[in-house]
Amino acid sequence: MTISGVSGRTSYIGSGITSLRDQLDTLTQQLSSGKVSNTYAGQGSGRSLAIALRAQISNVAAYADTAVNLNTRIGVANLSLQRLVAIGSEVKGAAVSAGSNFDNTGQTPGQKTASLDFYDSVDMLNAKSGDRYLFSGRATDTAPVAPADQIMNGNGAAIAGLKQVISERNQADLGASGMGHMLLSQPTTTSVQIGEDFAADPTATPPVAATPFGLKLNAISTTITGATVTQPTATPPATTPPSPLAMSVDLGATNPKDGDQIKFTFNLPDGTTEDIVLTASSATPTPAGSFAIDPGQPNATPPVAPSSAVTAANLNTALTSAVKSLANGPLVAASSIQAGNEFFDQPPMRVQGSPASAATSLVAGTAANTVIWYQGEQNTAANGSARGSAISQIDTSITVQYGARADEQALRSQLQTVAVFAAVAVDPAQLGNATYAKNANAQIAALNQRVAQNLAAVPGQQTIQDIQADFAGAQASIKSTTDRQVQTKAMAQTMLDSIEGINNDEVATKILALQTALQASYQTTSNLYQMSLVKFL
């Protein structure tokens, strides 16, 4: 009889031990990693879903990073807008409450406030987030607004800034006579006529356009019984131009009564109107804003009756003085405002020719002779809306628009109004002259009024608050999307954990059981290997 060894009989025990060790290694790896397997193959039937869930979680994380960047950019832009709103209120308040106390630079305290706020405004519009300019539209690597000092004072002798453009426009609007391009005459002894000094000539080759400079006639009216007024019309009448417009009043043969008035209405370059109201008066001396009624010479020999012709001559003198005051006061303010409109236009418009007082037209400025204040993406139909100049995707099918341009209507309007208010100055050396001081006071009063009006909200026109509202809408969209994504990510992570994750307690229990079984197997195997026939017998 043959007796075989135990090794062959116990080989099956060795394979069992190997299997137990493999199971123990797998469970130990799961316990250390917290996952069922480190490979998708080991995840079983849920591996395809796990891949999709991981992609979804990764996308949500990327969108979350985008949201952080967007909120930072919009937050910085909003800080600039908040400051600009405050500047608008400050300058408007300064204009409303400003008097005519000129300092040694020829400016009022309100204008000094505007000067500081203008430089601050430029800084706000040149705001950056990281390396990105926020008010340049798509031109994010370019500062949108030229340096404040260059805008005001130009860039060297050859490149004009706002102050020079205002000065040129003032001269052009005043005209060589200082009368705002108005001509006064008396066609008859009892009438007074005021007319423009230039007329368009569309029949000329090339056609001659109307001049944009100076006062323009609007209307005339009177309360004088028996007087005749002629509204602005081409005078003298002609079948073909050019015939400048003129309007007139004829007193007739009868003198006006005390208190009778004549009102002359003029259009100014900035689109506003101004009235000259002259009142008939027999008082001596003749009050301001009045014209003297001829009393005649009742004590002469023979007595001389009152004459409407003499009264008309007095009216002509009073109107001449009033037109000069209007031209050197409110017209200068309106001219400055219009110069601001033209300088901040794209391209900037300037008076053509020299001297400026004899120019009759405007010409587009270029970068070679005029500071171009806005350097960012142009606000054109082809470029679309300002908000659409920066678009980011914050979810699979959701985008937000958060672009801005410094040349948007609300931003440009406020910037140019503040700039003009800060740029205008009178000549302090001439304030000792009573006539000049009177005109300077009228000029700054008219400028204060226009600045306050231009900084007031106008229904139907964009305001800075409208831009803030757009940004607020973008932030609200980002927040709601982010909140939803947080919930989506949490649910996806929970499902992914159910596929990839383990129950630590369950795995630990299995490990203990395997360790016990493995220990028993080791002991049994050891005992079997130590058995022999001798020991058995």
Order of alpha helices (4+ residues) and beta strands (2+ residues): alpha-alpha-alpha-alpha-beta-beta-alpha-alpha-beta-beta-beta-beta-beta-beta-beta-beta-alpha-alpha-beta-beta-beta-beta-alpha-alpha-alpha-alpha-alpha
